[in-house]
């Protein structure tokens, strides 16, 4: 039996990609044959995750199977990994490691300064043609950048089509703490 673990993703501000990062992380864990539950800290968040994945939203207390070993529900997994999309909820006490997701823009960086004190690391979504670099972000924040993801139009297309869970070419591995990860 697997010891239950929880990892939480918090956005520095809305629209930075927190739901997408949490979803891609849950998919990657499930593809590596871990039992995973994807959830959110609020009902609307679970509904948004269902839309990203192209599955029906689970009702209160219900579970929807997304992929083999990956489920979506409004409560954590009792016997596997739980991946939590906490939206912009920087102030709650979250279980397990908390990763702050932000883009390389001034407003994200400014809001990240008020992020959770228990932050395990930063997931930086790099947009082209922004003046702030990885080094700029690292110099301002007291937490390590554990992954840098380049903004990828293929991910946006998969989300818009409700096909994120079936897009095999998208790869993300945040568990390794890689310095740069590319979502192909």
C-alpha positions in Angstrom: 0.0 0.0 0.0 1.2 3.5 -0.9 1.6 6.1 1.8 -0.8 8.9 1.0 0.9 12.0 -0.1 -0.4 15.4 -1.1 1.1 18.1 -3.2 -0.6 21.5 -3.7 -0.2 24.1 -6.4 -1.1 27.7 -5.6 -1.2 30.5 -8.2 0.5 33.8 -7.5 -2.5 35.3 -9.2 -5.4 34.2 -11.3 -4.7 33.0 -14.9 -1.0 32.0 -14.5 -1.6 28.3 -15.2 -2.0 26.7 -11.8 -4.9 24.4 -12.9 -3.0 23.3 -16.0 0.2 22.6 -14.0 -1.7 20.6 -11.3 -3.5 18.7 -14.0 -0.4 17.9 -16.0 1.4 16.8 -12.8 -1.5 14.4 -11.9 -1.5 13.0 -15.4 2.3 12.4 -15.3 2.0 10.6 -11.9 -0.8 8.4 -13.2 1.2 7.5 -16.3 4.0 6.4 -14.0 1.5 3.9 -12.5 0.7 5.8 -9.3 -2.8 6.0 -7.9 -3.7 9.7 -8.1 -6.6 11.9 -7.1 -6.8 15.4 -8.6 -8.9 17.9 -6.6 -9.4 21.5 -5.8 -9.9 23.6 -2.7 -13.3 24.8 -4.0 -16.2 23.4 -6.0 -15.8 25.7 -9.0 -12.2 24.6 -9.2 -13.2 20.9 -9.5 -15.6 21.9 -12.2 -12.8 23.7 -14.0 -10.5 20.7 -13.7 -13.2 18.5 -15.2 -13.5 21.0 -18.2 -9.7 20.9 -18.7 -9.8 17.1 -18.8 -12.9 16.8 -20.9 -14.8 14.7 -18.3 -18.1 15.3 -16.4 -17.7 17.2 -13.2 -18.2 14.9 -10.2 -21.0 15.7 -7.8 -20.4 16.2 -4.0 -18.7 13.0 -2.7 -18.5 11.5 -6.2 -15.4 10.4 -8.1 -14.9 10.5 -11.9 -12.3 8.3 -13.5 -10.1 10.4 -15.9 -7.5 7.8 -16.8 -6.4 4.5 -15.4 -5.1 5.4 -11.9 -6.3 9.0 -12.1 -9.5 10.2 -10.6 -11.1 13.6 -10.0 -13.2 14.4 -6.9 -13.9 17.0 -4.3 -12.0 15.1 -1.6 -8.4 13.8 -1.2 -7.3 10.2 -2.0 -7.1 8.0 1.0 -4.6 5.5 -0.4 -2.5 7.3 -3.1 -1.3 10.6 -4.2 -3.5 13.7 -4.0 -2.7 16.7 -6.3 -4.5 19.9 -5.2 -5.2 22.9 -7.4 -5.6 25.6 -4.7 -6.3 28.4 -7.1 -5.0 31.6 -5.5 -5.5 30.4 -1.9 -2.1 31.4 -0.5 -3.3 31.7 3.0 -4.7 28.4 4.0 -2.7 25.7 5.7 -2.1 23.1 2.9 -1.0 19.5 3.5 2.3 18.4 2.0 4.6 20.5 -0.2 3.2 23.7 -1.7 4.4 25.0 -5.1 3.7 28.5 -6.2 3.0 28.9 -9.9 3.8 32.2 -11.5 4.5 33.7 -14.9 7.5 35.8 -15.6 5.6 39.1 -15.3 5.7 41.9 -12.8 2.2 41.3 -11.3 2.9 37.6 -10.8 6.2 38.3 -9.1 4.7 41.0 -6.9 1.9 38.7 -5.8 4.3 35.8 -5.2 6.0 37.8 -2.5 2.9 37.2 -0.4 2.9 33.5 -1.2 2.7 30.8 1.5 5.6 30.7 3.9 5.7 26.9 3.5 6.5 27.1 -0.2 8.5 24.1 -1.4 9.4 25.8 -4.6 8.4 27.9 -7.6 7.0 26.7 -10.9 7.9 29.4 -13.4 5.8 29.6 -16.6 8.0 31.5 -19.0 6.3 33.6 -21.7 8.3 34.8 -24.6 9.0 38.5 -25.0 8.8 39.2 -21.3 11.5 41.3 -19.7 11.7 39.3 -16.5 14.0 36.3 -16.7 14.4 33.2 -14.5 17.3 34.9 -12.8 15.2 38.1 -12.0 12.5 35.9 -10.4 15.1 33.9 -8.4 16.7 37.0 -7.2 13.5 38.4 -5.8 11.9 35.3 -4.3 13.3 33.4 -1.3 12.2 30.0 -2.7 13.9 27.9 -5.3 12.6 27.7 -8.9 12.1 23.9 -9.2 10.8 23.9 -12.7 10.5 26.3 -15.6 7.9 25.6 -18.2 7.8 27.4 -21.5 4.4 28.6 -22.4 3.3 26.1 -25.1 0.4 26.7 -27.6 0.0 22.9 -27.9 -1.2 22.8 -24.3 -3.6 25.7 -24.9 -5.1 23.8 -27.9 -5.5 20.6 -25.9 -7.3 22.5 -23.1 -9.6 24.3 -25.6 -10.5 21.0 -27.2 -11.1 19.3 -23.8 -8.3 16.8 -24.7 -5.7 17.5 -22.1 -5.9 14.0 -20.5 -5.5 12.3 -23.9 -2.7 14.4 -25.3 0.2 11.9 -25.2 2.8 14.3 -26.5 2.6 16.6 -23.5 5.2 15.8 -20.9 5.8 17.4 -17.6 7.7 16.0 -14.6 7.7 18.3 -11.6 8.7 15.5 -9.1 12.3 15.6 -10.3 12.8 19.3 -9.6 14.3 19.8 -13.0 15.7 23.2 -13.8 13.9 23.4 -17.1 11.1 21.2 -18.4 9.6 21.6 -21.8 6.0 20.6 -22.5 6.5 19.2 -26.0 
